Amino acid sequence: MSEPSKEELLARIAELEKQAGTRKKGSLEFRVGEKGGVSVYGLGRFPVTLYYEQWIRLLDVGTELRAFLEENKSKLKLKTAE
């Protein structure tokens, strides 16, 4: 595989900058990574990446997770609305 030219790299950078500017603050974005994991961007500084089976397991216990969070809300650090 050959190295991309300077023009191709500059075009790619411009495309990425354009995409970054159009993303709404607080919105979530999903991407499939090179290794086949699904990453969620927009939750924090770094993406959250899990594989298919892990996402399914997490979604299957969504109700229990919500209940756990509500039960322990007083112990959790909550981000204040800005």
N, C-alpha and C positions, 0 to 999 in steps of 0.2 A: 504494500500500500504506500503510495507516494505521499510526501508531505504536501499540505495545502499551500497554495501561493499566498503572498502577502495580501493580494486583492481579495482572495477568498476568505481569509481570516478577518480582514476589515469588514467585509460584507456580513459575515457571521456575527461579529461584535455589534454591528449596527442593528442587525435583526434582534439579537438578544436584548439590547438596550431598549429597543422599541417595545418588545414584549414586557419588559420590566416596568416601563412607564405606563402601560395600559392596565396593569393588574390593580384591582381595587384593594385598598388597605383593609385588612381583616378577611379577605377572601381566601379560600383554600384552593390549592392546585394539586392535582394528582399527576404523577409521572411514573412510567415504568423504567427502572434503571437497567444498566447493562447486564447485571447479574440476575435480572428477572424479579426483583423486589418492587413493591409499589411504595412510592414515597409520597408523603403528604407535606406540602410546603405551605407555610402561612400560620402554623401553630406557634412557632417560636423562632429562635435564631437559626436552628438547624432543622432539617427535615426529619420526619419520623418515617422510618422505612421498615416494612415487614413483608414477609413472603405471603403468598396467597393463603396458605393454610392458617397462618397466624392471624391474618385479617378475618378470616371466616370464624375462627375460634373467638376472637375478640367481639365480633358482631353478634355471635350467638349468645354471649353473656352480657349484652348491652343493658338489659333491664336490671340485672344484678349489679352491674357497674354503676349505673345511675343511682340505685338505692344505696350502695356503699358510699358514694360521694355525698349524697344528702345526709346520711347518718353521721358522717365524719366532717361535715362542712365546718364546724367550729374549730377543728384541729388543722384545717388546711389553710395554706397561705393563698389568699385571693387577690387577684390583680384589681386595683381600683379603676373605675371607669375614667378615661381621660377625655 
